[in-house]
Amino acid sequence: MKTRAALLIVFLLLACASTHAADYAVGADLSFLKQAEDRGTIFKDGTNAKPALQIFKDHGYNWVRLRLFHSPTNLPNDLDYTIALAKRAHELKFKFLLNFHYSDYWADPKQQWPPAAWRNLSHKELVHAVHDYTRDSIAAFRDAGVLPDMVQVGNEVSPGMLWPDGKVPDHWRNFAELLKAGIRGVDDGRGTNACPRIMIHIDKGGNVARTKYFFDKLNDYGVKFDVIGQSYYPWWHGSLLDLRENLDFMARTYKKDIILVEVAYCWRPTQYRDKPAPFPESPEGQREFLEEVNRVVLATPDHRGIGIFWWEPAVSQGRLRNRGFFDDDGNSLPVMNAFDRWTRR
């Protein structure tokens, strides 16, 4: 019995440490999609109405990214909502990247506030809360038959997370312990299934110096992960040359796979009204932008660039639709076809 138990433990450790096939992720963050369709938003492929997930599948998309808030009050992305959307994606054989925000609201470079339920916790209590919440959430996805293929422990965490306890640069040790707790939670929630790949996501797509500072510190504190995630919005994160330089640096320095996990560009004038744009903010310019970014990622040394996720291409009416894949009448834009030549046989 002892030998059998020991062999089982070794098997589980190997399952979590195994190298996953690095298929190229043609991805979309579709976290608002269910809300949009529940509100009656119609999406069309050209002019033919279809479920949006099917439209993306028809154009070569193979991954979805879904965010999870702890207890949101103004946004839809709680556990039940996210599981329901993950099930729909699973039925179409999408792979699934789960994005923990560890907040009731947006976690990003300007705000990384803990959920209301955690606001009075000590650091030790926060570490336990992150572990248990992550474990229980992953177990819920597992039990629903939609265990994620990859998990982000935090969203755009260059300034740390769960402020003020895990805010950097003042509290690097606390931040590292919180990340490690989340990573353990993923492992403890998966049961006997293969361990999802772990992504650490920051917002420095075109910034070598800030990327180096962050991941060097992360390595100093012994945080173990599989994939580097970067955001790349050119009006915030630099030129395509800046992006190429950083992808080259990351691939050669850290020897890890890299995904541009948030990318977007507008199809009508929005971000570049007062300065020259790298591409026209037009339907064709938006497609050209995605095609060029894809070329840069594919050229990453040692094939370490393994994908792109467009951020929220399918939303209802509002300012986010300026960055989406559909016009105001729900018709798909030229950017929808950007991967056709790569994925169709």
C-alpha positions, 0 to 999 in steps of 0.5 A: 500500500505504501509503495502504491501511494508513493507511486501515485504521489510521484505520478501527480507531481509529474503530471503537474510538472510535465510540459504541455504542448505549446500550440499557438493560441489564437485567442479572444477574451470573451468575458463580456460575451454572455452578458452581451448576448443575454441583453439581446446583442446580435453578432453576425459573420458578415451579415449572417447572424450566428452565436459569437463563439461559433463565429470565432471558431469559424475563423480559427480561434482556439482559445478563450480567456475569461476573467473571474471576480470574487464577489462583483456588484457592477460586473457579471463575471462571478463564478456561476457566470464564468462557468456557464460561459466556459461550458459553452466554449468547451462544447466548441472545443476551445481551450480555456485560460482563466484570469483571476482578478482577486478583487470584486472589480477591475485589477490593473496597474491603477488598482489592485484592491482586495475583495470586500470580504478580505479587506480586514485580513492580516497578511497570513490570513490573506495568504490562506484566503487566496489559496482557499478561494483559488482551490475552491474555484478551480475545483468548481470548474473541474467539477463542471467539466471545464478545468482551465488549460491555463490559469492567470494568478492575478491580472496585470500584476506589475504593481503587485496585488491585494493592496496595500499588503501585496503592493510593490515595490514596498512589499515584494515578499508579501506579493510573492507569498500571495502569488505562491498561495494562488499557484498552490491553490490551482494545484490543490483544486485540480484533483487528479487532472493534469495541472493547468499551466500557470501564467504571470501577467504584467502590462509592459509589452514594449518595456524591456527595463520594467519587464526585467525588473519585475521578472528578475525580482519574481525569480529572486523570490522563487515564484514558479510559473510556466508562461509570461503574459504581457499586455500590448496596447500601442498607445500605452505600451510602445511601438512594434519595435519596442514590442519586438525588442521585449519579446526577444529579451524575454525569450532569450533571458527567461526561456519561457513561453510568452503570450500577448494576453491582451491586445486591441486596436480601434476600428474608428478614431478613438486613441489617436485623435491628437497624435499620429497613429501607427495604423489608421484607426479604421476597419482595415487599419485594425486588421493590419495592426493584428496581422503585424503584431502576429508576425512579431510574435511568430518571430520570437526567438526559439518559438517562445511566442505562442499566441495572442488574445484580443481583449473583448472583441464581442461586447454590447454597444458602448465605448469598448465596441470601438476596439471590438470585431463588430460594427454598430450593426453587429456585422463582423469587421475585416479583423475577424479574418486576420487568422483565416490564412493561418488556420484554414486548410 
